[in-house]
Amino acid sequence: MSGDIRNERAPMQYRRFGKTERELSVITLGGMRYPRQGERPRRDVPKEMLDNCIDCTVRALDAGINHIETAWGYGKSENCYGITLGEELKIPRDRYHLMTKGQPQTAEDTRKMVDIQLKSLRTDHIDLYAMHGLGSRRAFKMALRDGGPVEELYKLKEEGVIGEIGFSTHCQEPEILIEALDSDRFSFINLHYYYFWQRHASVVAHAAKKDIGVFIISPNDKGGRLYDPLPELRDMTAPATPIQFNARWCLSDPAVHTLSFGMTAPEHFEEMRGILPVHAPLSEADARVDARLQARLDEVPFARFEGLDLVDDPSGINIPEVLRLRRLWRCFGLTGFAKFRYNMFSGDQAIWYPGELATDDNIEKLDVSRVPEGVPLGDLLRDAHEGLYER
């Protein structure tokens, strides 16, 4: 034990969060899933939510977790953590690293928002502050413009109010995120990257080259609703649960430093403890799980075809994502997740999840000249639509 790591306790493991130089626990306590947090007003925290947060915070700290993450966009969460950490438990501020996020659009909004967040969190400084949900080139351009919110965050950093500045994203285009990292204005990134969605591998690798901290968000939910798998998938990942294998797989890359675990109940902490110790590269047991999952892909025709070169097809269909959802459904039985995500294409979620449904009309617009010979892309997309679309 080094003595330089906040709240260091075995068997938790810790990794240097890139150029931030902060040693974070490989598991983060997130603040998005407490009950009733979306209710208004934000400052009024119901007892049910507070009791849940207190219990989870105590369990997390006892387990050696030293990174707590919340956001302005999580409703009452910042206020709840402020009460929990600063008033109820009175946890010393140097025992944990605190991350929060915001989506201010101007310098003036940035300063106002951070001031409210400091009051909500009952603290005088925020260790890690992320621009929240940047998902397009336009969003990054607006955030990074002269006199914009990131510039104001740097002023707050100079004043000692903020430690390090990063961003969180739901963007599905790696090249946009690599461009953002190359701006050299961010020291960490919060992104989606899981066993069942590896498209951001190049982003993680680029972050490593630039010594940028990598925090994987929502691995159990956005990673496939792994808390509700079919017995077949449980058998494939045994003796680990799907959640445990996914976490170990993410952390088998030393460039990944921490991940959230969606813990809101005692059993979640028990499952979390079961991932430790994590190995980089994968342990022999987890490598055998990986081999079983990879073999399953070979049992479903064209399951390995990802269509990554077809992202800007004139059909408007998000071809790589539709093929991925078909793969999760056909190969691994993650039907609930696949249906939920696929049907987002037909709703008002375009800002988070852009693309058109794979209807016959849209399939007719495919640029078939770009499709590799022998790949029945239209049939694959039609199969996904028929199996996943809920009318």
C-alpha positions as CSV (number, residue, x, y, z in Angstrom):
1,M,0.0,0.0,0.0
2,S,1.5,3.3,-1.2
3,G,-0.2,5.7,1.2
4,D,-0.6,8.1,-1.7
5,I,-4.0,6.7,-2.8
6,R,-7.1,8.1,-1.3
7,N,-9.2,5.6,0.6
8,E,-6.9,2.7,-0.4
9,R,-8.2,-0.7,0.7
10,A,-7.5,-4.2,-0.4
11,P,-8.6,-5.9,-2.6
12,M,-9.6,-2.8,-4.6
13,Q,-7.2,-1.9,-7.4
14,Y,-6.2,1.6,-8.5
15,R,-4.9,3.1,-11.7
16,R,-3.4,6.4,-12.6
17,F,-6.1,8.5,-14.4
18,G,-3.8,9.6,-17.2
19,K,-2.3,13.1,-17.0
20,T,-4.6,14.1,-14.2
21,E,-2.1,12.1,-12.0
22,R,-5.0,11.0,-9.8
23,E,-5.0,7.4,-8.6
24,L,-8.6,6.2,-9.1
25,S,-10.2,3.0,-8.0
26,V,-11.0,0.8,-11.0
27,I,-14.6,1.0,-9.9
28,T,-16.5,4.3,-9.7
29,L,-19.6,5.0,-7.6
30,G,-22.0,6.7,-10.1
31,G,-24.8,8.9,-9.1
32,M,-27.4,8.4,-11.9
33,R,-29.6,5.7,-10.6
34,Y,-30.9,6.6,-7.2
35,P,-34.7,6.6,-6.8
36,R,-36.8,9.7,-7.5
37,Q,-33.8,11.8,-8.5
38,G,-35.6,13.2,-11.5
39,E,-38.3,14.9,-9.4
40,R,-38.4,18.6,-8.9
41,P,-37.3,20.8,-7.2
42,R,-33.7,19.6,-7.4
43,R,-32.8,20.8,-3.9
44,D,-35.4,18.7,-2.1
45,V,-34.0,15.2,-1.6
46,P,-36.6,12.6,-0.5
47,K,-35.7,10.3,2.4
48,E,-35.9,7.2,0.1
49,M,-33.2,8.6,-2.2
50,L,-31.0,9.9,0.6
51,D,-31.1,6.6,2.5
52,N,-30.2,4.7,-0.6
53,C,-27.3,7.1,-1.4
54,I,-26.0,7.0,2.2
55,D,-26.0,3.2,2.2
56,C,-24.3,2.9,-1.2
57,T,-21.7,5.5,-0.3
58,V,-20.8,3.7,2.9
59,R,-20.5,0.4,1.1
60,A,-18.4,2.0,-1.7
61,L,-16.0,3.6,0.7
62,D,-15.7,0.4,2.7
63,A,-14.9,-1.4,-0.6
64,G,-12.0,1.0,-1.3
65,I,-13.8,3.0,-4.0
66,N,-12.4,6.6,-4.1
67,H,-14.1,8.1,-7.2
68,I,-17.6,9.4,-7.0
69,E,-19.3,10.7,-10.1
70,T,-22.5,12.8,-10.6
71,A,-23.8,15.5,-12.9
72,W,-26.1,18.5,-13.2
73,G,-28.2,16.4,-15.6
74,Y,-28.8,13.8,-12.9
75,G,-31.4,15.9,-11.2
76,K,-31.2,15.7,-7.4
77,S,-28.0,13.7,-7.5
78,E,-25.6,16.5,-6.7
79,N,-27.7,17.7,-3.8
80,C,-28.0,14.2,-2.5
81,Y,-24.3,13.6,-2.6
82,G,-23.7,17.0,-1.0
83,I,-25.9,16.0,2.0
84,T,-24.6,12.5,2.1
85,L,-20.9,13.3,2.0
86,G,-20.8,16.7,3.7
87,E,-23.6,16.6,6.3
88,E,-24.7,13.0,7.1
89,L,-21.4,11.1,6.8
90,K,-19.1,14.0,7.1
91,I,-16.5,12.3,4.9
92,P,-13.2,14.2,4.8
93,R,-12.9,15.8,1.4
94,D,-9.4,14.3,0.8
95,R,-10.8,10.8,1.0
96,Y,-12.3,10.7,-2.4
97,H,-12.1,12.2,-5.9
98,L,-15.3,14.0,-7.0
99,M,-16.4,14.3,-10.6
100,T,-19.4,16.2,-11.9
101,K,-20.5,17.3,-15.3
102,G,-22.5,20.1,-17.0
103,Q,-23.7,21.3,-20.4
104,P,-23.4,25.0,-20.2
105,Q,-23.5,26.9,-23.5
106,T,-21.8,30.1,-22.7
107,A,-19.0,31.4,-20.4
108,E,-21.6,33.1,-18.2
109,D,-23.7,30.0,-17.9
110,T,-20.6,28.0,-17.0
111,R,-19.7,30.1,-14.1
112,K,-23.3,30.3,-12.8
113,M,-23.7,26.5,-13.2
114,V,-20.5,25.7,-11.4
115,D,-21.4,28.0,-8.5
116,I,-24.7,26.2,-8.1
117,Q,-23.0,22.8,-8.3
118,L,-20.5,23.8,-5.6
119,K,-23.3,24.8,-3.3
120,S,-25.3,21.6,-4.1
121,L,-22.3,19.4,-3.5
122,R,-21.3,21.3,-0.3
123,T,-17.7,21.7,-1.4
124,D,-15.3,24.4,-2.4
125,H,-13.7,22.5,-5.3
126,I,-14.5,19.9,-7.9
127,D,-11.6,17.5,-8.7
128,L,-12.8,16.5,-12.2
129,Y,-15.2,18.5,-14.3
130,A,-16.6,17.1,-17.6
131,M,-18.5,18.8,-20.4
132,H,-21.5,16.6,-20.5
133,G,-22.8,14.7,-23.5
134,L,-20.7,16.2,-26.3
135,G,-21.8,14.1,-29.3
136,S,-21.0,15.9,-32.6
137,R,-18.4,18.1,-34.2
138,R,-20.7,21.0,-33.8
139,A,-21.0,20.4,-30.1
140,F,-17.3,20.2,-29.6
141,K,-16.8,23.3,-31.7
142,M,-19.3,25.2,-29.6
143,A,-17.7,24.0,-26.4
144,L,-14.1,24.9,-27.5
145,R,-14.8,28.2,-29.2
146,D,-12.9,31.3,-28.0
147,G,-14.8,32.7,-25.0
148,G,-16.8,29.6,-24.7
149,P,-17.5,27.2,-21.8
150,V,-14.3,25.2,-21.8
151,E,-12.3,28.4,-21.8
152,E,-14.3,29.5,-18.7
153,L,-13.6,26.2,-17.1
154,Y,-9.9,26.8,-17.5
155,K,-10.3,30.2,-15.7
156,L,-12.1,28.3,-12.9
157,K,-9.2,25.9,-12.8
158,E,-6.7,28.7,-12.4
159,E,-8.8,29.9,-9.5
160,G,-8.6,26.5,-7.8
161,V,-12.3,25.8,-8.2
162,I,-11.8,22.9,-10.7
163,G,-9.0,20.4,-10.8
164,E,-9.1,18.8,-14.3
165,I,-11.3,19.2,-17.3
166,G,-12.7,16.5,-19.6
167,F,-15.8,15.5,-21.4
168,S,-18.4,12.8,-21.5
169,T,-19.9,11.6,-24.8
170,H,-22.5,9.3,-26.4
171,C,-20.9,9.9,-29.9
172,Q,-20.6,6.8,-32.0
173,E,-18.0,8.2,-34.5
174,P,-14.4,7.5,-33.2
175,E,-12.9,10.0,-35.6
176,I,-14.8,12.9,-33.9
177,L,-13.6,11.9,-30.5
178,I,-10.0,11.5,-31.6
179,E,-10.2,15.1,-33.1
180,A,-11.5,16.3,-29.7
181,L,-8.6,14.6,-27.8
182,D,-6.2,16.2,-30.3
183,S,-7.5,19.6,-29.2
184,D,-5.3,19.1,-26.1
185,R,-8.0,20.8,-24.0
186,F,-9.1,17.7,-22.2
187,S,-7.3,15.5,-19.7
188,F,-9.9,12.8,-19.5
189,I,-12.8,11.2,-21.4
190,N,-16.0,9.4,-20.3
191,L,-17.2,7.2,-23.0
192,H,-19.0,4.0,-24.0
193,Y,-16.8,1.0,-24.7
194,Y,-17.8,-2.6,-23.9
195,Y,-17.3,-6.2,-24.8
196,F,-20.4,-6.0,-26.9
197,W,-19.6,-2.6,-28.4
198,Q,-15.9,-2.3,-29.2
199,R,-16.1,0.4,-31.9
200,H,-14.2,2.9,-29.7
201,A,-11.1,0.8,-29.4
202,S,-9.2,3.3,-31.5
203,V,-10.3,6.1,-29.2
204,V,-9.1,4.3,-26.1
205,A,-5.8,3.6,-27.9
206,H,-5.4,7.2,-28.9
207,A,-6.2,8.4,-25.4
208,A,-3.4,6.1,-24.1
209,K,-0.9,7.7,-26.6
210,K,-1.9,11.2,-25.3
211,D,-1.9,10.1,-21.6
212,I,-5.6,10.9,-21.2
213,G,-7.7,9.4,-18.5
214,V,-10.4,6.9,-19.7
215,F,-13.6,6.3,-17.7
216,I,-16.1,3.8,-19.1
217,I,-19.7,4.8,-18.4
218,S,-22.8,2.6,-18.0
219,P,-21.1,-0.8,-18.8
220,N,-24.0,-2.9,-17.3
221,D,-26.9,-1.0,-18.9
222,K,-25.6,0.5,-22.2
223,G,-23.3,-2.5,-22.4
224,G,-26.3,-4.7,-23.1
225,R,-28.5,-4.7,-20.1
226,L,-26.2,-7.4,-18.7
227,Y,-28.2,-7.5,-15.4
228,D,-31.0,-9.3,-17.3
229,P,-29.3,-11.9,-19.5
230,L,-30.7,-15.2,-20.8
231,P,-29.3,-18.4,-19.2
232,E,-27.4,-19.1,-22.4
233,L,-25.3,-16.0,-21.9
234,R,-24.8,-16.8,-18.3
235,D,-23.5,-20.2,-19.2
236,M,-21.1,-18.7,-21.8
237,T,-19.5,-16.3,-19.2
238,A,-19.5,-18.8,-16.3
239,P,-18.1,-18.8,-13.7
240,A,-18.2,-15.0,-14.0
241,T,-21.6,-13.3,-14.5
242,P,-21.9,-11.3,-17.8
243,I,-21.5,-8.1,-15.8
244,Q,-18.3,-9.4,-14.2
245,F,-16.8,-10.6,-17.4
246,N,-17.6,-7.3,-19.2
247,A,-15.9,-5.3,-16.4
248,R,-12.9,-7.6,-16.5
249,W,-12.7,-7.3,-20.2
250,C,-12.8,-3.5,-20.2
251,L,-10.2,-3.3,-17.5
252,S,-7.9,-5.9,-19.2
253,D,-6.8,-2.9,-21.3
254,P,-4.4,-0.8,-19.1
255,A,-5.6,2.3,-21.0
256,V,-9.0,1.9,-19.3
257,H,-8.7,3.3,-15.8
258,T,-12.1,3.1,-14.1
259,L,-15.7,2.2,-14.9
260,S,-19.0,2.8,-13.2
261,F,-21.1,-0.1,-12.0
262,G,-24.6,1.2,-11.4
263,M,-24.6,0.1,-7.8
264,T,-27.8,0.9,-5.8
265,A,-28.3,-2.3,-3.8
266,P,-26.2,-4.5,-1.5
267,E,-26.1,-7.3,-4.0
268,H,-24.6,-5.0,-6.6
269,F,-21.6,-4.5,-4.3
270,E,-21.2,-8.2,-3.9
271,E,-21.1,-8.7,-7.6
272,M,-18.6,-5.9,-8.0
273,R,-16.3,-7.4,-5.5
274,G,-16.3,-10.6,-7.6
275,I,-14.5,-8.9,-10.5
276,L,-11.4,-8.4,-8.4
277,P,-8.5,-8.9,-9.1
278,V,-8.6,-7.7,-12.7
279,H,-5.8,-8.7,-15.0
280,A,-4.2,-7.0,-18.0
281,P,-4.2,-8.9,-20.3
282,L,-7.2,-11.2,-19.5
283,S,-6.7,-14.1,-17.2
284,E,-6.7,-17.6,-18.7
285,A,-10.2,-18.2,-17.3
286,D,-11.6,-15.0,-18.9
287,A,-9.7,-15.7,-22.1
288,R,-11.7,-19.0,-22.3
289,V,-14.9,-17.0,-21.9
290,D,-13.9,-14.7,-24.7
291,A,-13.2,-17.7,-26.9
292,R,-16.6,-19.1,-26.3
293,L,-18.3,-15.8,-27.1
294,Q,-16.2,-15.4,-30.3
295,A,-17.1,-19.0,-31.4
296,R,-20.8,-18.0,-31.0
297,L,-20.3,-15.3,-33.7
298,D,-19.2,-18.0,-36.2
299,E,-22.5,-19.9,-35.7
300,V,-24.7,-17.1,-37.0
301,P,-24.1,-16.3,-40.7
302,F,-22.6,-12.8,-41.3
303,A,-22.6,-12.0,-37.6
304,R,-19.0,-10.7,-37.8
305,F,-19.8,-8.2,-40.6
306,E,-19.9,-4.8,-39.0
307,G,-20.5,-2.4,-41.9
308,L,-18.2,0.2,-40.4
309,D,-17.4,1.6,-43.9
310,L,-21.1,2.3,-44.5
311,V,-21.8,4.9,-41.8
312,D,-22.8,7.6,-44.2
313,D,-25.0,5.5,-46.5
314,P,-27.7,7.5,-48.3
315,S,-30.4,5.3,-46.7
316,G,-29.9,7.1,-43.4
317,I,-29.8,3.7,-41.6
318,N,-27.2,3.5,-38.9
319,I,-25.9,0.3,-40.5
320,P,-23.1,-0.6,-38.0
321,E,-25.4,-0.1,-35.1
322,V,-28.4,-2.0,-36.6
323,L,-26.0,-4.9,-37.4
324,R,-24.7,-4.8,-33.9
325,L,-28.1,-5.0,-32.4
326,R,-28.9,-7.9,-34.7
327,R,-25.8,-9.6,-33.5
328,L,-26.7,-9.1,-29.8
329,W,-30.1,-10.6,-30.4
330,R,-29.2,-13.5,-32.7
331,C,-25.9,-14.5,-31.0
332,F,-26.2,-13.7,-27.4
333,G,-29.9,-13.4,-26.6
334,L,-29.7,-9.8,-25.5
335,T,-33.1,-9.2,-27.0
336,G,-34.5,-6.7,-24.5
337,F,-31.6,-4.4,-25.0
338,A,-31.5,-4.8,-28.7
339,K,-35.2,-4.0,-29.0
340,F,-35.0,-1.0,-26.7
341,R,-32.1,0.5,-28.6
342,Y,-33.4,-0.2,-32.1
343,N,-36.8,1.4,-31.3
344,M,-35.0,4.6,-30.3
345,F,-34.4,5.2,-34.0
346,S,-38.2,5.8,-34.3
347,G,-38.5,8.2,-31.4
348,D,-37.1,11.6,-30.3
349,Q,-33.6,10.3,-29.3
350,A,-31.8,11.4,-32.5
351,I,-29.4,13.6,-30.5
352,W,-28.2,10.5,-28.6
353,Y,-28.9,7.8,-31.1
354,P,-29.1,9.0,-34.8
355,G,-30.3,6.8,-37.6
356,E,-33.3,5.6,-39.5
357,L,-35.2,2.4,-39.1
358,A,-34.3,-0.4,-41.6
359,T,-37.7,-0.3,-43.3
360,D,-38.2,-1.6,-46.8
361,D,-38.3,2.0,-48.1
362,N,-35.0,2.9,-46.5
363,I,-33.4,-0.4,-47.6
364,E,-34.3,0.5,-51.1
365,K,-32.0,3.6,-50.8
366,L,-28.9,1.6,-49.9
367,D,-25.8,2.3,-51.9
368,V,-25.2,-1.4,-52.8
369,S,-22.0,-0.5,-54.7
370,R,-20.2,-0.1,-51.4
371,V,-21.3,-3.4,-49.9
372,P,-18.7,-6.2,-50.0
373,E,-19.5,-8.9,-52.6
374,G,-21.5,-11.8,-51.1
375,V,-22.8,-9.9,-48.1
376,P,-26.7,-9.8,-48.2
377,L,-26.9,-6.5,-46.4
378,G,-30.5,-5.8,-47.2
379,D,-31.6,-9.2,-45.9
380,L,-29.6,-8.6,-42.7
381,L,-31.1,-5.2,-42.1
382,R,-34.6,-6.5,-42.9
383,D,-34.1,-9.4,-40.4
384,A,-33.1,-6.9,-37.7
385,H,-36.1,-4.7,-38.4
386,E,-38.6,-7.6,-38.4
387,G,-37.1,-9.1,-35.2
388,L,-36.6,-5.9,-33.2
389,Y,-39.1,-3.3,-34.3
390,E,-42.0,-2.9,-31.9
391,R,-45.0,-1.4,-33.7
